[in-house]
Amino acid sequence: MAPDMAKLVLAFVHRDDAAKVLDALRGAELRVTELRSEGGFLRAGNSTLLLAVDDEQVPLAMAVIERNCQRRSEQVPVELLGGLDSAWLPTEVTHGGATVVVLPIEDIRRF
């Protein structure tokens, strides 16, 4: 495969959306690897999805991820406030959905 014809799609997906996104990606015949991860302000459980795709498959992957993820509001756990006076801090944050990064890759080899 030519260097400019492949992309690595990294999608950081909320744990509540991960199964639905994985099923949809596989249903679209896209190969995907899931790594369970944790991160963000809430230290929430996520799945990091890795897809090595041809350039023309990127729009499909992005559309599938977008259709199957949603943003949500959650309460900030008191322990994350670190003993601060929480009167001026937000006690509810909106997060979730997906954060997606697309990177060029030199080669895809499947053995």
PyMOL commands that place a pseudoatom at each C-alpha (Angstrom):
pseudoatom trace, name=CA, resn=MET, resi=1, chain=A, elem=C, hetatm=0, pos=[0.000, 0.000, 0.000]
pseudoatom trace, name=CA, resn=ALA, resi=2, chain=A, elem=C, hetatm=0, pos=[1.318, 3.457, -0.869]
pseudoatom trace, name=CA, resn=PRO, resi=3, chain=A, elem=C, hetatm=0, pos=[2.290, 5.687, 2.092]
pseudoatom trace, name=CA, resn=ASP, resi=4, chain=A, elem=C, hetatm=0, pos=[-0.365, 8.313, 1.404]
pseudoatom trace, name=CA, resn=MET, resi=5, chain=A, elem=C, hetatm=0, pos=[-3.202, 5.808, 1.107]
pseudoatom trace, name=CA, resn=ALA, resi=6, chain=A, elem=C, hetatm=0, pos=[-3.543, 4.569, 4.676]
pseudoatom trace, name=CA, resn=LYS, resi=7, chain=A, elem=C, hetatm=0, pos=[-4.649, 6.071, 7.967]
pseudoatom trace, name=CA, resn=LEU, resi=8, chain=A, elem=C, hetatm=0, pos=[-4.644, 5.044, 11.598]
pseudoatom trace, name=CA, resn=VAL, resi=9, chain=A, elem=C, hetatm=0, pos=[-7.894, 6.045, 13.259]
pseudoatom trace, name=CA, resn=LEU, resi=10, chain=A, elem=C, hetatm=0, pos=[-7.687, 6.304, 17.064]
pseudoatom trace, name=CA, resn=ALA, resi=11, chain=A, elem=C, hetatm=0, pos=[-11.080, 6.721, 18.693]
pseudoatom trace, name=CA, resn=PHE, resi=12, chain=A, elem=C, hetatm=0, pos=[-11.431, 7.289, 22.422]
pseudoatom trace, name=CA, resn=VAL, resi=13, chain=A, elem=C, hetatm=0, pos=[-14.996, 6.180, 23.157]
pseudoatom trace, name=CA, resn=HIS, resi=14, chain=A, elem=C, hetatm=0, pos=[-16.995, 6.319, 26.414]
pseudoatom trace, name=CA, resn=ARG, resi=15, chain=A, elem=C, hetatm=0, pos=[-17.436, 2.892, 28.006]
pseudoatom trace, name=CA, resn=ASP, resi=16, chain=A, elem=C, hetatm=0, pos=[-21.227, 3.095, 27.665]
pseudoatom trace, name=CA, resn=ASP, resi=17, chain=A, elem=C, hetatm=0, pos=[-20.932, 3.465, 23.876]
pseudoatom trace, name=CA, resn=ALA, resi=18, chain=A, elem=C, hetatm=0, pos=[-18.075, 1.047, 23.200]
pseudoatom trace, name=CA, resn=ALA, resi=19, chain=A, elem=C, hetatm=0, pos=[-20.058, -2.159, 22.499]
pseudoatom trace, name=CA, resn=LYS, resi=20, chain=A, elem=C, hetatm=0, pos=[-22.453, -0.371, 20.136]
pseudoatom trace, name=CA, resn=VAL, resi=21, chain=A, elem=C, hetatm=0, pos=[-19.597, 1.311, 18.245]
pseudoatom trace, name=CA, resn=LEU, resi=22, chain=A, elem=C, hetatm=0, pos=[-17.625, -1.934, 17.957]
pseudoatom trace, name=CA, resn=ASP, resi=23, chain=A, elem=C, hetatm=0, pos=[-20.652, -3.814, 16.600]
pseudoatom trace, name=CA, resn=ALA, resi=24, chain=A, elem=C, hetatm=0, pos=[-21.363, -1.051, 14.083]
pseudoatom trace, name=CA, resn=LEU, resi=25, chain=A, elem=C, hetatm=0, pos=[-17.730, -0.853, 12.897]
pseudoatom trace, name=CA, resn=ARG, resi=26, chain=A, elem=C, hetatm=0, pos=[-17.580, -4.622, 12.443]
pseudoatom trace, name=CA, resn=GLY, resi=27, chain=A, elem=C, hetatm=0, pos=[-20.963, -4.519, 10.694]
pseudoatom trace, name=CA, resn=ALA, resi=28, chain=A, elem=C, hetatm=0, pos=[-19.438, -2.010, 8.254]
pseudoatom trace, name=CA, resn=GLU, resi=29, chain=A, elem=C, hetatm=0, pos=[-16.657, -4.572, 7.663]
pseudoatom trace, name=CA, resn=LEU, resi=30, chain=A, elem=C, hetatm=0, pos=[-13.985, -2.394, 9.280]
pseudoatom trace, name=CA, resn=ARG, resi=31, chain=A, elem=C, hetatm=0, pos=[-11.305, -4.153, 11.302]
pseudoatom trace, name=CA, resn=VAL, resi=32, chain=A, elem=C, hetatm=0, pos=[-11.021, -2.730, 14.786]
pseudoatom trace, name=CA, resn=THR, resi=33, chain=A, elem=C, hetatm=0, pos=[-8.999, -3.465, 17.921]
pseudoatom trace, name=CA, resn=GLU, resi=34, chain=A, elem=C, hetatm=0, pos=[-10.255, -2.381, 21.339]
pseudoatom trace, name=CA, resn=LEU, resi=35, chain=A, elem=C, hetatm=0, pos=[-8.014, -1.408, 24.238]
pseudoatom trace, name=CA, resn=ARG, resi=36, chain=A, elem=C, hetatm=0, pos=[-9.755, -0.644, 27.491]
pseudoatom trace, name=CA, resn=SER, resi=37, chain=A, elem=C, hetatm=0, pos=[-8.523, 2.631, 28.923]
pseudoatom trace, name=CA, resn=GLU, resi=38, chain=A, elem=C, hetatm=0, pos=[-9.238, 5.288, 31.519]
pseudoatom trace, name=CA, resn=GLY, resi=39, chain=A, elem=C, hetatm=0, pos=[-8.819, 9.012, 31.382]
pseudoatom trace, name=CA, resn=GLY, resi=40, chain=A, elem=C, hetatm=0, pos=[-10.162, 12.509, 31.349]
pseudoatom trace, name=CA, resn=PHE, resi=41, chain=A, elem=C, hetatm=0, pos=[-11.196, 14.733, 34.226]
pseudoatom trace, name=CA, resn=LEU, resi=42, chain=A, elem=C, hetatm=0, pos=[-13.629, 12.130, 35.595]
pseudoatom trace, name=CA, resn=ARG, resi=43, chain=A, elem=C, hetatm=0, pos=[-11.138, 9.292, 35.149]
pseudoatom trace, name=CA, resn=ALA, resi=44, chain=A, elem=C, hetatm=0, pos=[-13.936, 7.511, 33.341]
pseudoatom trace, name=CA, resn=GLY, resi=45, chain=A, elem=C, hetatm=0, pos=[-13.639, 4.137, 31.693]
pseudoatom trace, name=CA, resn=ASN, resi=46, chain=A, elem=C, hetatm=0, pos=[-13.140, 4.327, 27.955]
pseudoatom trace, name=CA, resn=SER, resi=47, chain=A, elem=C, hetatm=0, pos=[-12.260, 2.130, 25.061]
pseudoatom trace, name=CA, resn=THR, resi=48, chain=A, elem=C, hetatm=0, pos=[-9.474, 3.145, 22.738]
pseudoatom trace, name=CA, resn=LEU, resi=49, chain=A, elem=C, hetatm=0, pos=[-10.348, 1.829, 19.296]
pseudoatom trace, name=CA, resn=LEU, resi=50, chain=A, elem=C, hetatm=0, pos=[-7.637, 1.367, 16.672]
pseudoatom trace, name=CA, resn=LEU, resi=51, chain=A, elem=C, hetatm=0, pos=[-8.492, 1.055, 12.992]
pseudoatom trace, name=CA, resn=ALA, resi=52, chain=A, elem=C, hetatm=0, pos=[-5.959, 0.840, 10.162]
pseudoatom trace, name=CA, resn=VAL, resi=53, chain=A, elem=C, hetatm=0, pos=[-7.927, 1.829, 7.070]
pseudoatom trace, name=CA, resn=ASP, resi=54, chain=A, elem=C, hetatm=0, pos=[-7.503, 2.976, 3.488]
pseudoatom trace, name=CA, resn=ASP, resi=55, chain=A, elem=C, hetatm=0, pos=[-8.037, 6.696, 2.904]
pseudoatom trace, name=CA, resn=GLU, resi=56, chain=A, elem=C, hetatm=0, pos=[-11.440, 6.146, 1.327]
pseudoatom trace, name=CA, resn=GLN, resi=57, chain=A, elem=C, hetatm=0, pos=[-12.652, 4.262, 4.434]
pseudoatom trace, name=CA, resn=VAL, resi=58, chain=A, elem=C, hetatm=0, pos=[-11.998, 7.181, 6.817]
pseudoatom trace, name=CA, resn=PRO, resi=59, chain=A, elem=C, hetatm=0, pos=[-15.357, 8.929, 6.172]
pseudoatom trace, name=CA, resn=LEU, resi=60, chain=A, elem=C, hetatm=0, pos=[-17.210, 5.653, 6.775]
pseudoatom trace, name=CA, resn=ALA, resi=61, chain=A, elem=C, hetatm=0, pos=[-15.350, 5.021, 10.044]
pseudoatom trace, name=CA, resn=MET, resi=62, chain=A, elem=C, hetatm=0, pos=[-15.992, 8.586, 11.227]
pseudoatom trace, name=CA, resn=ALA, resi=63, chain=A, elem=C, hetatm=0, pos=[-19.708, 8.389, 10.371]
pseudoatom trace, name=CA, resn=VAL, resi=64, chain=A, elem=C, hetatm=0, pos=[-20.131, 5.052, 12.178]
pseudoatom trace, name=CA, resn=ILE, resi=65, chain=A, elem=C, hetatm=0, pos=[-18.380, 6.380, 15.293]
pseudoatom trace, name=CA, resn=GLU, resi=66, chain=A, elem=C, hetatm=0, pos=[-20.376, 9.621, 15.289]
pseudoatom trace, name=CA, resn=ARG, resi=67, chain=A, elem=C, hetatm=0, pos=[-23.736, 7.835, 14.848]
pseudoatom trace, name=CA, resn=ASN, resi=68, chain=A, elem=C, hetatm=0, pos=[-23.073, 5.454, 17.728]
pseudoatom trace, name=CA, resn=CYS, resi=69, chain=A, elem=C, hetatm=0, pos=[-21.675, 7.788, 20.405]
pseudoatom trace, name=CA, resn=GLN, resi=70, chain=A, elem=C, hetatm=0, pos=[-23.471, 10.292, 22.572]
pseudoatom trace, name=CA, resn=ARG, resi=71, chain=A, elem=C, hetatm=0, pos=[-22.489, 13.020, 24.986]
pseudoatom trace, name=CA, resn=ARG, resi=72, chain=A, elem=C, hetatm=0, pos=[-23.825, 12.780, 28.536]
pseudoatom trace, name=CA, resn=SER, resi=73, chain=A, elem=C, hetatm=0, pos=[-23.871, 14.744, 31.771]
pseudoatom trace, name=CA, resn=GLU, resi=74, chain=A, elem=C, hetatm=0, pos=[-22.446, 13.261, 34.963]
pseudoatom trace, name=CA, resn=GLN, resi=75, chain=A, elem=C, hetatm=0, pos=[-21.931, 14.453, 38.503]
pseudoatom trace, name=CA, resn=VAL, resi=76, chain=A, elem=C, hetatm=0, pos=[-18.347, 15.196, 39.517]
pseudoatom trace, name=CA, resn=PRO, resi=77, chain=A, elem=C, hetatm=0, pos=[-17.343, 12.800, 42.315]
pseudoatom trace, name=CA, resn=VAL, resi=78, chain=A, elem=C, hetatm=0, pos=[-16.450, 14.666, 45.519]
pseudoatom trace, name=CA, resn=GLU, resi=79, chain=A, elem=C, hetatm=0, pos=[-13.037, 12.951, 45.732]
pseudoatom trace, name=CA, resn=LEU, resi=80, chain=A, elem=C, hetatm=0, pos=[-12.017, 14.573, 42.427]
pseudoatom trace, name=CA, resn=LEU, resi=81, chain=A, elem=C, hetatm=0, pos=[-12.489, 18.015, 43.937]
pseudoatom trace, name=CA, resn=GLY, resi=82, chain=A, elem=C, hetatm=0, pos=[-9.500, 17.350, 46.219]
pseudoatom trace, name=CA, resn=GLY, resi=83, chain=A, elem=C, hetatm=0, pos=[-10.967, 18.951, 49.328]
pseudoatom trace, name=CA, resn=LEU, resi=84, chain=A, elem=C, hetatm=0, pos=[-11.628, 22.256, 47.570]
pseudoatom trace, name=CA, resn=ASP, resi=85, chain=A, elem=C, hetatm=0, pos=[-14.651, 24.329, 48.436]
pseudoatom trace, name=CA, resn=SER, resi=86, chain=A, elem=C, hetatm=0, pos=[-16.993, 23.041, 45.759]
pseudoatom trace, name=CA, resn=ALA, resi=87, chain=A, elem=C, hetatm=0, pos=[-19.402, 25.990, 45.983]
pseudoatom trace, name=CA, resn=TRP, resi=88, chain=A, elem=C, hetatm=0, pos=[-17.751, 27.669, 42.968]
pseudoatom trace, name=CA, resn=LEU, resi=89, chain=A, elem=C, hetatm=0, pos=[-16.784, 24.501, 41.064]
pseudoatom trace, name=CA, resn=PRO, resi=90, chain=A, elem=C, hetatm=0, pos=[-19.061, 22.763, 38.555]
pseudoatom trace, name=CA, resn=THR, resi=91, chain=A, elem=C, hetatm=0, pos=[-20.683, 19.697, 40.063]
pseudoatom trace, name=CA, resn=GLU, resi=92, chain=A, elem=C, hetatm=0, pos=[-21.897, 18.396, 36.735]
pseudoatom trace, name=CA, resn=VAL, resi=93, chain=A, elem=C, hetatm=0, pos=[-19.914, 18.069, 33.517]
pseudoatom trace, name=CA, resn=THR, resi=94, chain=A, elem=C, hetatm=0, pos=[-20.796, 17.060, 29.986]
pseudoatom trace, name=CA, resn=HIS, resi=95, chain=A, elem=C, hetatm=0, pos=[-18.522, 14.462, 28.453]
pseudoatom trace, name=CA, resn=GLY, resi=96, chain=A, elem=C, hetatm=0, pos=[-18.590, 11.250, 26.501]
pseudoatom trace, name=CA, resn=GLY, resi=97, chain=A, elem=C, hetatm=0, pos=[-19.152, 10.797, 22.854]
pseudoatom trace, name=CA, resn=ALA, resi=98, chain=A, elem=C, hetatm=0, pos=[-15.840, 10.188, 21.161]
pseudoatom trace, name=CA, resn=THR, resi=99, chain=A, elem=C, hetatm=0, pos=[-12.547, 11.915, 20.527]
pseudoatom trace, name=CA, resn=VAL, resi=100, chain=A, elem=C, hetatm=0, pos=[-11.059, 10.773, 17.220]
pseudoatom trace, name=CA, resn=VAL, resi=101, chain=A, elem=C, hetatm=0, pos=[-7.551, 11.269, 15.868]
pseudoatom trace, name=CA, resn=VAL, resi=102, chain=A, elem=C, hetatm=0, pos=[-6.599, 10.323, 12.303]
pseudoatom trace, name=CA, resn=LEU, resi=103, chain=A, elem=C, hetatm=0, pos=[-2.913, 9.791, 11.526]
pseudoatom trace, name=CA, resn=PRO, resi=104, chain=A, elem=C, hetatm=0, pos=[-1.107, 8.898, 8.305]
pseudoatom trace, name=CA, resn=ILE, resi=105, chain=A, elem=C, hetatm=0, pos=[0.623, 5.526, 8.286]
pseudoatom trace, name=CA, resn=GLU, resi=106, chain=A, elem=C, hetatm=0, pos=[3.227, 4.168, 5.914]
pseudoatom trace, name=CA, resn=ASP, resi=107, chain=A, elem=C, hetatm=0, pos=[1.984, 0.667, 5.462]
pseudoatom trace, name=CA, resn=ILE, resi=108, chain=A, elem=C, hetatm=0, pos=[-0.673, -1.845, 6.435]
pseudoatom trace, name=CA, resn=ARG, resi=109, chain=A, elem=C, hetatm=0, pos=[0.356, -5.490, 6.501]
pseudoatom trace, name=CA, resn=ARG, resi=110, chain=A, elem=C, hetatm=0, pos=[-2.005, -8.268, 7.438]
pseudoatom trace, name=CA, resn=PHE, resi=111, chain=A, elem=C, hetatm=0, pos=[-0.498, -11.708, 7.953]
for i in range(1, 111): cmd.bond("trace and resi %d" % i, "trace and resi %d" % (i + 1))
show_as sticks, trace
zoom trace
